[in-house]
Amino acid sequence: MQALCHAPWRACCVPPCTDFTGGEFTTYHAYQAHADLMWPLRHFARLSAPLLQDLSSAPPMAAAARHAAAACKVLALAEVTHQRPAWRIDSVTGKGGPIPVIEEAVLSTPFATLLRFRKVGAPQQPKVLVVAPMSGHFATLLRDTVRTVLQDHDVYVTDWHNVRDTPLEAGRFGIDEYIEHLIQFLAAVGPNANVIAVCQPCVAALAAVALMSEDQHAATPASLTLMAGPIDCRISPTAVNKLATSKPIGWFENNLISTVPWRYGGAGRRVYPGFVQLSAFISMNRDRHVNTFNEYYRHLVDGEFDRAEITRTFYEEYMAVADLPAEFYLETVEQVFQNHALPRGVLRFRGRAVNPAAIRRTALVTIEGERDDICAVGQTLAAQDLVSSLRPYMRTHHVQPNVGHYGVFSGRRWQNHIYPVVRNAIHVSQ
C-alpha cells in the first residue's frame, strides 16, 4: 500500500505501434479491446454472485455454490474501473456526538473540483485545503486523511478529474496549470486558510505559496504542511528516484504516453494511462497481490465475510484509476525528479522564477516517515532550507518512527501521532 500515491514513473509499457489502417494503435486501444472482451464475463459474475450465495445455504449444492460465488466475486473485484469511488464521509464525531457532513462543490474546472466537506451546524473552525496527488488514483485515496482532519477543521480538497473525460478543447494541463489551480482554489477558500499537501503535490504547493507570498495575495495561507513530498530527490535517493533518472525524458514520452480512444470525452488527449500505473504497482508486488486474492477467495468460501470486506474495500479503491495528462506527467518526471528544479532555484511558473524565500508569514510544517522507501527522510525536510526568510518559531519538522510512505497520511500512527502535530501547528498559526 505504500506505493499507492506517489512515483508516477513506476510503470511498464510498450511503445505505440501502427495498425493495419495506418493510424496509431496505442497501448490504450489494446487495453480497451481487452476490457470490452472481458466485460460480459465480469457482468455475468456480478449478477451470478448473489444468486450463488443464496444457494450456498441449501444442501446438497452448498459447497459448490460457495466456491462458485467466491470465484465470481474475485473476478468482479479484479476489474479495473475509471470512476472516482464515493468519499463515504457522511458524518464526523464532534463533542456533542455525530455531526452530519455534506459534500459541496465550491468551484469546478475541466480538470478538478474544489470540494468542501461542510459540517452541518458546526461552529467556525480553521479552514484547510487538502491537496491530493494526481498520480494514477483518485483523491479518495486520502479518505482517512480527510476524515481525520475534518474532526477539528473546515475541510476542502482538490478532487482531480480523470482527464480521459476532459475534452481536448479544455487545453493542456502541466505543472503551471497545477500551481494555477492551487492559487485559484485558495482564493475561493478565502483568507487565513491552511494547506496540507500530500506526497507528489508538495513541490507545486510550495511553489504556489511562494508566488502568493511574493504577490502579497489576500488568500496566502496561514500555514503549509508538506507530507512525504519530493522537495529535493537528490537527498538519500530511493530506488524510485534512481529509476526516474535512469532514462532520458524522451524514453518516458515514447514508451509511457498513450492517446485516449475516441469513445471517451477526452478523445485524442495524450495521457499517462492510470491502468499502466496500476500494472506497474501490481507487477512490483505481484506475489503479494496474488496471495491476497487467494485469501479473499478463501475468506468468502469459509464465511469470514468481515475479513473479506477489508480486502474488498481496499481493492475497490486500488483498482479505480485515473489518467494523468501527458504534460503533467512528463514535466513532473523531468523537473522534479530529474532536474530537481525547485531546490536548485530554477523552477519557473509561466516564465517567472519561483522563490521560496518570499515566504515570510506562512508557517511551515514538514512531515516524514522513518521507513518511507518512496520519499526518503530528508527530501521533504529540504523545504525548511528553501524558506530561508521564515523565522524559526514558524517552522516545525516531524519524523514519525516505524512508518512507511502510506503510513504518513493514513492509519493509526497518522491519526494518533502525526495529525496532532499538524493540528497544533494549524491552530497556532490562526
Secondary structure, DSSP 8 states (H G I E B T S, - for coil): -TTSSS-TT-------EE-TTSSEE-HHHHHHHHHHHHHHHHHHHHHHHHHHHHHTTSTTSHHHHHHHHHHHHHHHHT--B-S-------EEEETTEEEEEEEEEEEE-SSEEEEEEEETT-----EEEEE---SSS-GGGGHHHHHHHTTTSEEEEEEE--GGGS-GGG----HHHHHHHHHHHHHHH-TT-EEEEESTTHHHHHHHHHHHHHHT-TT--SEEEEES--S-TTSS--HHHHHHTSS-HHHHHHHH-EE--TTSTTTT-EEE-HHHHHHHHHHHTHHHHHHHHHHHHHHHHTT-HHHHHHHHHHHHHHTB---EEHHHHHHIIIIIIIS-TTTTT--EETTEE--GGG--SSEEEEEEETT-SSS-TTTTTHHHHH-TTS-GGGEEEEEETT--TGGGTSSHHIIIIIHHHHHHHHHHH-
